[in-house]
């Protein structure tokens, strides 16, 4: 199938598919005219790559995991496991940082509410005094 068909079947943009190929995540066979042709197996490959991107992995990390998928062996499996542990640790650190950022934002919001409540209380007292 041609690149447009692969894009339509996977939901990936043609630009993304070209990028995946440039990064070594996807392969195609070129016609004499230079057109890319893909096998049906590439549909699952694109879905796999997209899921790893969605999980926060970089193209470099994904390239390091692909040998485990393409030609499983003890060595490839061990290398993939080590890389996945690194990525998991990186994601865990990022999640912790996001929690700290959220907590800081919650504190700022509480301070803003307290300030607003104080200002509203002062305005009510001032308004009541001017009415008497």
Rosetta blueprint (number, residue, H / E / L):
1 X L
2 X E
3 X H
4 X H
5 X H
6 X H
7 X H
8 X H
9 X H
10 X H
11 X L
12 X L
13 X L
14 X H
15 X H
16 X H
17 X H
18 X H
19 X H
20 X H
21 X H
22 X H
23 X L
24 X L
25 X L
26 X L
27 X L
28 X L
29 X E
30 X E
31 X L
32 X L
33 X L
34 X L
35 X L
36 X E
37 X E
38 X L
39 X L
40 X L
41 X H
42 X H
43 X H
44 X H
45 X H
46 X H
47 X H
48 X H
49 X H
50 X H
51 X H
52 X H
53 X H
54 X H
55 X L
56 X L
57 X L
58 X L
59 X H
60 X H
61 X H
62 X H
63 X H
64 X H
65 X H
66 X H
67 X H
68 X H
69 X H
70 X H
71 X L
72 X L
73 X L
74 X H
75 X H
76 X H
77 X H
78 X H
79 X H
80 X H
81 X H
82 X H
83 X H
84 X H
85 X H
86 X H
87 X H
88 X H
89 X H
90 X H
91 X H
92 X H
93 X H
94 X H
95 X H
96 X H
97 X H
98 X H
99 X H
100 X H
101 X H
102 X H
103 X H
104 X H
105 X H
106 X H
107 X H
108 X H
109 X H
110 X H
111 X H
112 X H
113 X H
114 X H
115 X H
116 X H
117 X H
118 X H
119 X H
120 X H
121 X H
122 X H
123 X H
124 X H
125 X H
126 X H
127 X H
128 X H
129 X H
130 X H
131 X H
132 X L
